[in-house]
Amino acid sequence: MKRIALALAGSTMLCLASCRAAPIIPDPTIPHRVAEETTVVIWARAPDGTLRKVPVRALAGWWLASPEVVDGSAPHPAP
């Protein structure tokens, strides 16, 4: 009887450990909607033609897409 109880306890513990939520990894091949307002840093062209990092308030509902989605290329480093 003790063996059965130990086996059931072990099985339950293994089952619970395997039922934990897996990490969620966003798919870079599809656009994603911003869930809540946040500040992001984007590349913006200055009047003199240079690119500069500029903080921008991104509102909930805006879209975020990788270069793969926008222009069909593989992700590339920032300019």
C-alpha positions as a printed Julia matrix, in Angstrom:
79×3 Matrix{Float64}:
  0.0    0.0     0.0
  2.86   2.38    0.83
  4.44   1.67   -2.54
  1.25   2.57   -4.36
  0.96   5.81   -2.37
  4.57   6.71   -3.13
  4.11   5.87   -6.81
  0.99   8.04   -7.01
  2.73  10.91   -5.22
  5.71  10.65   -7.57
  3.5   10.51  -10.64
  1.53  13.53   -9.46
  4.72  15.53   -8.88
  6.07  14.62  -12.33
  2.77  15.51  -13.97
  2.6   18.89  -12.23
  6.19  19.67  -13.19
  5.49  18.9   -16.85
  2.29  20.99  -16.85
  4.09  24.25  -16.08
  3.58  26.95  -18.67
  6.16  26.96  -21.43
  7.89  30.28  -22.16
  6.24  32.34  -24.89
  8.54  33.39  -27.7
  7.11  35.95  -30.15
  7.23  34.86  -33.79
  9.34  37.38  -35.76
  7.56  36.44  -39.0
  4.27  38.07  -37.95
  3.44  41.58  -36.67
  2.47  41.97  -33.01
  0.08  44.44  -31.41
  1.39  46.54  -28.5
 -0.57  45.46  -25.4
  0.0   48.53  -23.24
  1.43  52.01  -23.63
  5.2   52.08  -23.49
  8.2   54.11  -24.63
 10.35  52.72  -27.42
 13.49  54.08  -29.04
 13.38  54.35  -32.84
 15.74  55.51  -35.57
 14.59  58.85  -37.0
 16.17  60.95  -39.74
 17.33  64.36  -38.54
 17.07  67.47  -40.78
 20.76  67.09  -41.64
 20.08  63.57  -42.97
 21.71  61.61  -40.15
 19.9   58.9   -38.22
 19.36  59.5   -34.53
 17.81  57.48  -31.73
 14.57  59.11  -30.6
 12.26  57.96  -27.76
  8.63  57.66  -28.88
  5.48  56.88  -26.89
  3.92  53.74  -28.41
  0.24  53.46  -27.58
 -1.7   50.28  -26.89
 -3.02  48.94  -30.18
 -0.06  50.09  -32.28
  1.78  47.45  -34.26
  5.34  46.16  -33.96
  6.91  44.28  -36.9
 10.34  42.9   -37.65
 12.28  43.79  -40.82
 11.37  40.31  -42.06
  7.69  41.33  -42.05
  8.13  44.89  -43.29
 10.45  44.4   -46.26
 10.77  40.61  -46.53
 14.42  40.51  -45.49
 16.05  38.7   -42.61
 16.47  40.77  -39.43
 19.47  43.08  -39.71
 21.37  45.23  -37.2
 20.44  48.86  -36.69
 22.1   51.48  -38.92
